[in-house]
Amino acid sequence: MTATIEKVVLPPIPAKRYFTIGEVSELCGVKPHVLRYWEQEFTQLRPVKRRGNRRYYQHHEVLLIRRIRELLYEQGFTINGARNRLDSHGGGAHDAPDEMVEEREGAPPPASPTASAAVDVEQLRKELLGVIDLLGH
């Protein structure tokens, strides 16, 4: 039996503001304990925590988790390699510079870019106001 790295098709992300850890687990194909671990390893991943330390992830964090999953599981990066990749490329670039190539452990060549990393400032503003509103009540 040979091990192959397969591109997993993940479900579409619903149009909602916040997602529980269970929902994110299903949307990203990663167990909840892995998500909690990744929060410690990737400083960009900061879900809102409410009473009882419950985590609520926003859309951009679900996309970030999918990107981390792709780097680790599909492209074969180590945690350090994925962290460096996200730090140096903002998480959106798919082609590694030469010094990052050795971080991959027998992974296939990177895929072509799939989505723009452009920030919708007005949408971000609305989401931040929603968080402020949530925290204020």
N, C-alpha and C positions, 0 to 999 in steps of 0.2 A: 504494500500500500504506500503510495507516494503522497507527500504533503504538498498541496497546492494552495496558493493564496488566491482566494476568490473574492471578487467584488460583490458585496452583499447589497441587495436592493432594499433600502429602508423605506418605511411608509412616509407619505407626505406629512409635513408639519401643519397641524390645524391652525387656523387663524384665531389665536387667542393670546392674551397677554401673558399669563403665567401658567407654568406646568409643574406638577408635582414630580418628585424624584421617580415615582413609579411610572408616570407617563413618559418622562424623559428616557427612562430605562428601555421602555418598549420602542420609542421613536428612534433610539440610537443603537439598539441591539447590544446594550452594555448593562451588566447587573448593577443594582444600586450601590453595593459596597465599592465597586470600581469607580463609580461617579464620585463618591465621598473621598476616595483615595486621590483621584485626579484633582479635586479641589485643593488638596495639600501640595500637589506637584506643579500645578499650573496656576500662577497668580491671576491670570486673566479670567479665570472661572470663579465668579463670586455670586452665587445665587442669593436672593433676598431671603433672610431667615425671619420667620414670624414666631408666634408663641409656640413653646415646646420645641424650639430649634427646627421647626419644619422648613424645608427648603422649597423655594419657588423659583424656578428657572424662567428666564425670558427667552424670546425667540432667538436673539443673537447668541445666547449661551447654548441653546440647542444646536445651532449651526456650528459653534465652536467645538462642542463635544463631538459632533460628527466629524469635524476636521481632525481632532485629536485621534479619534478612532481610526480614521483613514491613515494617518501618519503611522500609528503604532501597529495596527492589525493588517493593513493592506500594503503599505509601503515598507514596513519592517524597521521603522525608526525605533531607537531606544527612547526611554523617557527623556533623557538629557538631550538627545538629538531632536526629538519633537519639540521640547521646550525651546531650544535654540532656534529651531525653524520658525516657531510662532513668534518669538521675540524679534528675530531679524526680518521677518516678512509680514508681520501683522496677521499671520494665520491664513492669508488669502492666496499667496503664491504657491504654485504647484511644482515649479522647477527648481531643483536644489543647485546652489553654487558648488563648485568642485570640491571645496573643503568639507561639504556636508555629505558627499556621496558615500564616504566610508562609514557613516552612521547607519546606513541601510544595511540590513543583514540579508543579502540575497534577494532583495525585492525587485520586481519588474520596474522598467523605466516609469517615471512619473507620468500621470495622466495630464492631458491638456487642461487648461483652466476651464472650470465649469460655470462659475458665477462671479459676478463683479463684487469687489469688496467695498464699493462705494457706500458712504454713510448717508442715509436720509436724515438730515439734521432735524427737520420738522417732526418726523416720526419719533426720533430719539427724544426730542423735547417733550412730546406727548407722553411717552413712556416714563420719562423721569418725573413729570408732573403727576402721573398716576402712582408712582412709587412714593412720592412725597405725600400725596393724598392718603395712601394706605398707611404710611408710617405715622401720619398725624392723627389718625383716629383710633 
